[in-house]
């Protein structure tokens, strides 16, 4: 193992031990509570951010694309908890919009239904980073706890493949899954599109683009999506620095993703700017209180509701962007994930009633 990887692994173990300190110690070491916009940051999250600041890790917007990708692939598995038991994991390639692309199919253990509901999952990473490997543990958890099959998509990343390549791959993946669902043991009437951060943006754009398909998605399950690449909401001003995801990082991601800033107005890049959201799938949308994307996520939920779409929005007010990948390190993130899973299971149970 290269020296750099050994050092990173040791740092990760030390950080995990520090995060598992008794909360009384954490509250002392983390310092006075941080309050922004009437919200108080979770104590362990505050301690995690302090550890991150002390690590000497450069911010993403000062990294090369290659280093940023390597960083998230190493970093996320250290925070995502233990591997949840699933029944089967299969990698395969399918026809994408411009090339063959990889998908990873997770099946829950002990499933007895002939046809399972399925979650088509798009990972986060600002359209530039992230991978099936980085998100393997969150996908295992989602599969095990929801009882759904999970199909994770290895969509094309920028800057090698700029906008709208990721969207085109998402549409191709959904239509492949819809067409082949029964042969995969999946119920084509219960396809959920989901993702976190940039992946949630991809998922909700997909839901609008395929709403008139013969079998559109039955639900959208969105974790803190970016819905307006103008980057000018109120939460960008109050939470744009110091809470892991920063305005500078979003500008870095946007610069790699879009061909020009003129594309900010395209609803495939900024779904909040779509003229018509009527008829898209019912939506569960979750935001974090200390996240630059918080306000645009709430605004998007409001737009969906105004368009007549059944929408449930919940803000986890003490958490930061990316908490879905922090289940193993931050207890409040684990509780939030459990709540999100319970919400999805409830909505699935209502289908057809």
C-alpha positions in Angstrom: 0.0 0.0 0.0 1.5 3.4 -0.9 2.6 5.6 2.0 -0.1 8.2 1.2 -2.9 5.6 1.5 -1.5 4.3 4.8 -1.4 7.8 6.2 -4.9 8.5 5.0 -6.2 5.2 6.6 -4.5 6.0 9.9 -6.0 9.5 9.9 -9.4 8.0 9.1 -9.2 5.6 12.1 -8.1 8.4 14.4 -10.9 10.6 13.3 -13.5 7.8 13.8 -12.2 7.3 17.3 -12.4 11.0 18.0 -16.0 11.1 16.7 -17.0 8.3 19.0 -16.0 10.2 22.2 -18.7 10.6 24.8 -20.9 13.6 23.9 -19.9 15.4 27.1 -16.3 15.4 25.8 -17.3 16.4 22.3 -19.3 19.4 23.6 -16.2 20.7 25.4 -13.8 20.0 22.6 -16.0 21.3 19.8 -16.5 24.7 21.5 -19.6 26.9 21.9 -22.6 25.8 19.9 -22.8 27.2 16.4 -26.1 28.9 15.5 -27.0 30.2 12.0 -30.5 31.3 10.8 -32.0 30.2 14.1 -30.6 26.7 13.8 -28.1 25.0 16.1 -25.4 22.7 14.5 -25.4 19.1 15.8 -22.5 18.8 18.3 -20.8 15.8 16.7 -21.1 17.4 13.3 -19.4 20.5 14.8 -16.6 18.4 16.2 -16.3 16.6 12.8 -15.9 19.9 11.0 -13.3 21.0 13.5 -11.3 17.7 13.0 -11.6 18.2 9.2 -10.3 21.8 9.5 -7.3 20.5 11.5 -6.5 17.7 9.1 -4.7 20.0 6.6 -6.9 18.6 3.8 -7.1 21.1 1.0 -10.6 22.3 -0.1 -12.0 20.6 -3.1 -12.0 23.8 -5.2 -8.2 23.9 -4.9 -7.7 20.2 -6.0 -7.3 18.8 -9.4 -10.2 16.7 -10.7 -8.2 13.5 -10.3 -7.3 14.3 -6.7 -10.8 15.3 -5.8 -12.1 12.0 -7.2 -9.5 10.0 -5.3 -10.4 11.9 -2.1 -14.1 11.2 -2.2 -13.5 7.5 -3.1 -11.3 7.2 0.0 -13.2 9.6 2.3 -16.8 8.5 2.0 -16.3 4.8 2.9 -14.7 5.8 6.1 -17.8 7.7 7.2 -20.6 5.4 5.8 -20.7 2.8 8.5 -20.6 -1.0 8.3 -21.7 -2.9 5.3 -25.4 -3.7 5.6 -26.2 -7.3 4.6 -27.8 -7.7 1.2 -28.8 -10.7 -0.8 -26.9 -10.1 -4.1 -24.8 -7.5 -5.8 -24.4 -7.7 -9.6 -22.4 -5.3 -11.9 -23.4 -5.1 -15.5 -23.1 -2.8 -18.4 -26.1 -1.4 -20.4 -26.5 0.8 -23.4 -26.1 4.5 -22.5 -26.9 7.5 -24.5 -23.4 7.7 -26.0 -21.6 4.6 -24.7 -22.1 1.5 -22.7 -22.3 2.4 -19.0 -22.0 0.4 -15.8 -24.8 -0.1 -13.3 -24.7 -2.0 -10.0 -27.8 -3.9 -8.9 -28.4 -4.6 -5.2 -31.1 -7.1 -4.1 -32.3 -7.3 -0.5 -31.6 -10.5 1.5 -34.6 -12.7 2.1 -36.9 -11.0 -0.4 -40.0 -13.1 -1.1 -41.9 -10.8 -3.6 -41.7 -12.0 -7.2 -41.3 -8.4 -8.4 -39.5 -5.9 -6.1 -39.8 -2.1 -6.1 -36.6 -0.6 -7.3 -34.6 2.6 -6.6 -32.7 4.0 -9.5 -29.9 5.8 -7.6 -27.6 8.6 -8.8 -24.7 9.4 -6.6 -23.5 12.9 -5.5 -20.3 14.6 -6.2 -21.1 17.8 -8.0 -21.3 16.1 -11.4 -17.5 15.8 -11.3 -16.6 13.2 -8.5 -18.3 10.2 -7.0 -18.5 6.6 -8.1 -20.2 3.3 -7.6 -17.4 2.3 -5.3 -17.6 5.5 -3.1 -21.3 5.0 -2.7 -21.3 1.2 -2.2 -22.0 1.3 1.5 -24.9 3.9 1.3 -26.5 1.8 -1.5 -26.2 -1.4 0.6 -27.8 0.4 3.5 -30.7 1.7 1.4 -31.3 -1.7 -0.1 -31.2 -3.5 3.2 -33.5 -1.0 5.0 -36.0 -0.2 2.3 -36.5 -3.8 1.0 -36.1 -2.4 -2.5 -33.7 -3.4 -5.2 -31.3 -0.6 -5.8 -29.8 0.1 -9.2 -26.9 2.5 -8.9 -25.8 4.3 -12.1 -22.3 5.1 -13.2 -23.2 8.1 -15.3 -20.7 10.2 -17.2 -18.8 12.8 -15.2 -17.6 16.3 -16.1 -15.3 17.8 -17.2 -14.7 15.0 -19.7 -18.4 14.8 -20.3 -20.1 18.1 -19.8 -23.8 19.0 -19.4 -26.1 17.4 -20.4 -24.2 14.1 -20.6 -25.2 13.0 -17.1 -28.9 13.8 -17.8 -28.8 11.8 -21.1 -27.3 8.8 -19.3 -30.0 9.1 -16.6 -32.8 9.0 -19.2 -31.2 6.0 -20.9 -30.8 4.2 -17.5 -34.4 4.7 -16.6 -35.7 3.5 -19.9 -33.5 0.5 -19.8 -34.7 -0.4 -16.3 -38.4 0.2 -17.2 -38.1 -2.0 -20.3 -36.2 -4.8 -18.6 -37.7 -4.6 -15.1 -39.7 -7.8 -15.1 -36.7 -9.9 -16.4 -34.7 -8.4 -13.5 -37.3 -9.3 -10.9 -38.4 -5.7 -10.6 -41.9 -4.2 -10.6 -42.1 -1.6 -13.5 -45.0 0.1 -11.7 -42.8 0.8 -8.7 -39.7 2.5 -10.0 -38.3 5.3 -7.7 -35.8 7.8 -8.9 -33.4 8.9 -6.2 -30.1 10.5 -5.4 -28.1 12.9 -3.2 -26.9 16.3 -4.1 -26.0 16.4 -7.8 -27.5 13.0 -8.0 -30.7 14.3 -6.6 -30.7 17.0 -9.2 -30.2 14.4 -12.0 -33.0 12.3 -10.5 -35.6 15.1 -10.4 -34.7 16.3 -13.9 -35.1 12.8 -15.1 -38.6 12.6 -13.4 -39.7 15.6 -15.4 -38.3 14.4 -18.7 -39.9 11.0 -18.5 -43.2 12.0 -16.9 -45.1 11.1 -20.2 -43.4 7.7 -20.6 -45.8 4.7 -20.5 -44.4 3.8 -17.1 -43.0 7.0 -15.4 -41.4 6.8 -11.9 -43.8 6.3 -9.1 -41.8 8.4 -6.6 -38.9 10.8 -6.3 -36.6 10.4 -3.3 -34.3 13.5 -3.1 -31.5 14.3 -0.7 -30.5 17.9 -0.6 -30.7 18.6 -4.4 -29.1 21.5 -6.2 -32.0 23.1 -7.9 -30.7 26.4 -9.1 -27.1 26.8 -10.3 -27.4 30.6 -10.0 -26.0 30.0 -6.5 -27.7 33.1 -5.1 -30.1 31.9 -2.4 -30.1 33.2 1.1 -28.5 30.0 2.5 -25.5 30.6 0.2 -24.9 33.7 2.1 -25.3 32.3 5.6 -24.0 28.7 5.0 -21.6 29.2 2.1 -18.5 28.8 4.2 -17.5 26.6 7.1 -19.9 23.7 6.7 -18.0 21.4 4.4 -19.8 22.2 1.1 -18.9 25.8 0.2 -19.9 28.3 -2.4 -16.4 28.0 -3.8 -16.8 24.3 -4.2 -20.2 24.7 -6.0 -18.6 27.3 -8.3 -15.8 24.8 -9.0 -18.3 22.0 -9.8 -20.5 24.3 -11.9 -17.5 25.5 -13.9 -16.5 21.9 -14.7 -20.1 20.8 -15.4 -21.6 23.5 -17.6 -20.3 24.5 -21.0 -21.0 28.1 -20.2 -22.9 30.1 -17.6 -25.7 30.6 -20.1 -26.8 27.0 -19.3 -27.7 28.0 -15.7 -31.1 28.9 -17.0 -31.7 25.5 -18.6 -34.1 23.6 -16.4 -32.1 20.4 -17.0 -29.3 22.2 -15.0 -31.5 24.2 -12.7 -34.8 22.3 -12.2 -36.3 25.2 -10.1 -36.4 27.2 -13.3 -38.6 24.7 -15.2 -41.8 26.3 -16.5 -44.0 23.4 -15.7 -43.6 20.7 -13.0 -47.1 19.4 -13.2 -47.5 15.6 -13.6 -44.1 14.6 -12.2 -43.9 11.8 -9.6 -44.8 12.4 -6.0 -41.7 13.6 -4.1 -40.0 13.2 -0.8 -37.3 15.9 -0.5 -34.9 16.3 2.4 -32.6 19.3 3.1 -30.0 20.1 5.8 -30.1 23.2 7.9 -26.4 24.1 7.5 -26.2 23.7 3.7 -25.8 26.3 1.0 -28.4 24.3 -1.0 -31.0 24.5 1.8 -33.2 27.3 0.6 -33.4 26.2 -3.1 -34.4 22.7 -1.9 -37.3 24.3 0.1 -38.2 26.5 -2.9 -38.3 23.5 -5.2 -40.6 21.6 -2.8 -42.8 24.7 -2.8 -42.9 24.8 -6.6 -43.8 21.1 -6.8 -46.6 21.6 -4.3 -47.9 24.6 -6.2 -47.9 22.4 -9.4 -50.2 19.9 -7.7 -47.5 17.3 -7.0 -47.8 15.5 -3.7 -44.6 16.6 -2.0 -43.3 16.0 1.5 -40.3 18.2 2.5 -38.4 17.8 5.7 -35.4 19.8 6.9 -32.9 18.2 9.2 -32.0 21.5 10.7 -28.9 20.5 12.7 -27.1 18.7 9.9 -24.8 19.6 7.0 -24.7 18.8 3.3 -23.7 15.2 2.6 -25.1 13.7 5.8 -26.4 10.7 3.9 -22.8 9.5 3.6 -22.0 10.1 7.2 -24.2 7.4 8.9 -21.2 5.6 10.4 -19.6 8.7 11.9 -22.4 11.1 13.0 -25.3 9.7 15.1 -27.7 12.4 14.0 -27.0 11.5 10.4 -27.8 7.9 11.1 -31.1 8.9 12.7 -31.9 11.1 9.7 -31.3 8.2 7.3 -33.5 6.0 9.3 -36.3 8.6 9.1 -35.8 9.0 5.4 -36.1 5.3 4.9 -39.2 5.1 7.0 -40.7 7.9 4.9 -40.0 6.0 1.7 -41.5 2.8 3.0 -44.6 4.6 4.1 -45.1 6.2 0.7 -44.5 2.9 -1.1 -47.1 1.3 1.1 -49.7 3.9 0.0 -49.3 3.1 -3.7 -52.3 1.5 -5.1 -54.5 2.2 -2.1 
